[in-house]
């Protein structure tokens, strides 16, 4: 009886979920995100390093990063400058538009490490893409320009100090410790993955 109720409840929950949302499934004690019949990825491989980085002593959360920037311009999370920034980055993420910062840009591309039809965020050199760009470097609005200047300076300073930054909610950037080139890397939560419709 309990098993039937559990199965009924599970099927009801999966029915009420949005179509685009991946569902978490366990197969032989492994967890997978299932996007559709053809696309499934193992959660362990995908998010283990992301979770470990969030627990690192050098981790700087989204709120910590932006609190320090907003403090420098005497503004808060309810200020117009922050709300405009939030609207811009959320819109860029939704449309998969590049996000342009002072020393790098965030783009979206296929990564065969995960799947042949999943778009994931990647770091690119500025100007290396023909995609549309959301600019977080310059503005004609003086308050917004001050915000961008302090934001980019703070990001660069933290990266020089080998901090792990949550630049956007669920998106981490940091310097790779595994190479002498100290290249920037990114890790992300499942919210940053989207399926490519072909």
N, C-alpha and C positions, 0 to 999 in steps of 0.2 A: 504493500500500500504506500509506504513512505517513498519507495523508489519511483512509483508512478507519479506521485505528487511532485517529486523533484524533477522528473523528466518533463512533466507538463509545465511547471514553472520555468524551467530552463528554455523550453521551446517558446513560451510566451515572451520571455525576456529577449531572446534572439529576434523574435518577430517585431518587437517594438523598437529595436535599435535602428538607427539610420542605415541605409544601404551602404553608404560610403565608409562607414566606420568599420575598422577591422575588428574581428572578434578573437578573443583569447581561447585557445583550445589546448588540451593536454593530450598528447599521444605518447604512450609508453613513458610517462613521467617527464616528457619534454614539453615545454610551452611554445606555442606557435601563435603568431598573429596571422589570421586568415583574412585576406582581402576579398578574394573570390575563389572560384574553383581552381584557377591556375596559379594563384599567387599566395604563397605562404612562406613566412620566414621565422627562423627560430629566435625566440625572445632572448634566450641566454646569450647567444653570440652577439646579438644586436645591442643589448643594453647593459651588459655586465660592466664594460669599461666606462660607460656613461655614469652609472650609479657609483662606481668606485671613485671617479673624479669628483662627483658631488660631495663625497665624504672626505675628500682630501683636506688637509689643514690649510692649503693655499687656495681653497675655493672661495670665490667672491660671488655672492648671489646677485640676481637681477636687482632686487631691492637695495642691497648694499651699494652696488655700483651707481645706480641712478639717484639714490639719496645723497651720495657724496657730490655728484654733479649738480643736482638741484640746489643743494646747500650753498654751493659756490656762486650761484646766480640769485640767491635769496628767493627761491621758488619751491613749490611742493608738488606732490603727485596730482593735486587738484588744479594746478595752474594751467593756463591756456597753452603755454609752450609745451608742457609735458603731454597734455591731451592731444595736441596736434601731432606730436612725435608718435604717440601711441597709435593714433588713427593711421598715420602714414605707414608705420612698420606693419601693422595688422593688414592693411590693404595690400602692401607689397607681398606679404607672405601668402595671402589668399590668391593673388594673381600670379605668384611665382616670378615676380619682378626682382631684378637684382637690387640689393641694398648696398649702397656705396658709402664706405667710411674712408677716413683719411689715408690709411695705408693698405687697405684691402677691400674687397667686395664679397658679399655673400651671393652666390648664385644657386641654381637648382639644376641637377643633372642626374642622369642614370648612373647608378653605381652597381656594376655587375657583382660586386662582393655580396650584395644583398639580394638583388633580383634583376631580371631583364626589363621589368616594367614598373619599377618604383623610382620616383624622383626623390632625391635627398639633397639637403643643403651641403654646398661645398664652398671652400674659400678660394678665391681667384685673385690674380693681380688686377688692379684697376685698369679698365680699358681693354681687357681681354675678352670682351663679349659683345655681341650685337644686340643683346637683350635690352629691353627697357630698364631704366635705372631710377631708383628712388634715392635722392641725394641727401645724405646726412653729414655733409661737409660744409657747404656754403648756403647762405640764405640772404635775401634782400631785407628780411626782417631782422633788426638789430638784436632783439632778445633771443630769437631763434639762432642767430649766428653765434652769440655768446654761448648758448647751450651746446651747439655742435662743437665749438672750439674746445670747451671744457670736457665734453664727452670724449672726443678723440684724444685729447691730451691724457685724460685719466685712463682710457683703454690702453694707450701706448705705454704709459708708466707702469700699469699693472702687468702688462705682458713682458716688459723688461725685467720686472721683479719675479718672473716665472709664476704668476698667479694664474688660476683657472677661472675664467670669466664667464658668467652667464650673461652674454651680451643681449639676448632676447630670451623670454621665458622658454626654457627647455632647450636652448642652444648654447653649448659651451665652446669657447675658443681658448687655445693655450699653445704655448711653444712646445714642440716635440722634444722630449728628453732623449729620444732614441737615436738622434742623428746629430752630427756636428754642425749642420747647417742651421739649426734651430728654426725650422720652418713652422708655420702656424698650422694647427690642426683643428678640426671641429668634431664634436660629438653631439648627439641630439636625442630628444625623447621621441616617442612614437607619434606625437602630434605633428612632427615635422615631415613625416612620410606621406606622400600622396601617390596614388596609382596613376600611371600614364595611360590614357585612353587612346588606343590605336584604331 
